[in-house]
Amino acid sequence: MAHLFNRNILLGVSGGIAAYKSAELVRQLQELGASVRVIMTRGAQEFITPLTLQALSGHPVHTDLLDAEAEQGMGHIELARWADLLLIAPATADILARLASGRADDLLTAAALATAAPRLLAPAMNQQMWRDPATTANVATLTARGMAFVGPASGEQACGDIGPGRLVEPAAIAEAAAALFEDGLLQGRRVVITAGPTREALDPVRYISNHSSGKMGYALAQAAVDAGARTTIVSGPVQLPAPDHTRVIAVESATQMLDRCLELLPECDIFIACAAVADYRPAATQAQKIKKGPEQISLQLVRNPDIVATVAAREQHPFTVGFAAETRDVVAYAREKLQRKGLDMIVANDVSDQSIGFNSDVNEAVVLWRDGEQALARTGKSTMARQIVQLIARHLDQGLPDRPGRDDSRK
Ligand code: C5P
């Protein structure tokens, strides 16, 4: 169970109808063991009184940047230093815009700039405001600067609209906050992750490939390293820097990827197949560039090996995690894939939603294992990676006892 013992959470509440949920959030954070101090924007105070949050948090609520008395007590710099995490919930469209432009004209934005702690944002706003390109661009900017997001959730809104923009439930926000601090969960484990696309050569200059960016696999590698694992990425061609303390083995084709993975298996406790492996490759790769000629030419393709299924079928196989990108019946197809490929866990997402998956910085998924599943709310890929690592760690030693060949020495 994730916890927040000995953690100082600076909770920023901005002015939206969901601000009333921050009262419950304070309680949830405290239940996980955190000390909570609250900053409210002027707008937030229109929706909920500072007194409520003061009573719940057990500390005066901070509201003003230029309040001499408050600055003498715990001013914005002290608050920023005190925090192990700055959590802004709800985060309105306005606060996202002001954070993205680096403003520091109220206490919350000043503290956000002044803190070295991680920053987690739980957006809440009207669905049209969330979908507006200005908000999308602000979220991308903040994500690129390392801020983590949890949500928003989709559903009926206070204004009567239906769509994305609901504040994620306080308990799930508190869980996401706790997940940021999970470390040492994979201490001493050896993790191999496949990432990115594969390239299947037609001739010396052309290939078949796909749009995978590798971001999810690389985020998982960072999360695995942060959790204490020795981590190797077997990576197709991507435009990403190697995460700190990670070994990257560069490959091009699916068969190369399989070969490298099999070589690594004796030193692998957890195998995560995040790569978008090409299902087919040209039956023959031409030694010379194929010349333009007839109006039509045909290409014969042959099936590539299924890397994750090959690994899972090995007698001494690691805890094996796959991904499933589906456009409908996501959970049912993913469960079928979990069984057919002999996986221990599968992370499924809906790729019909253009705003998540592939090249996006955010993702939303359901994680399934043999006798359970958990939905992961829309969030930045790095936060989601930490949540996946947490789930892997939780299930690692449960494994599948009835599967032949499982290495019981790990238990
Ligand atoms: O069958 P499908 O391609 O939907 O399965 C996706 C999962 O299988 C991903 O985890 C992907 O990395 C893995 N995979 C693989 N080798 C393949 C095809 C998919 O490892 N040839």
Boltz pocket constraint, residues with backbone or C-beta under 6 A from the ligand:
constraints:
  - pocket:
      binder: B
      contacts: [[A, 194], [A, 254], [A, 273], [A, 274], [A, 275], [A, 276], [A, 277], [A, 278], [A, 279], [A, 304], [A, 305], [A, 306], [A, 307], [A, 308], [A, 309], [A, 321], [A, 322], [A, 323], [A, 324], [A, 325], [A, 337]]
      max_distance: 6.0
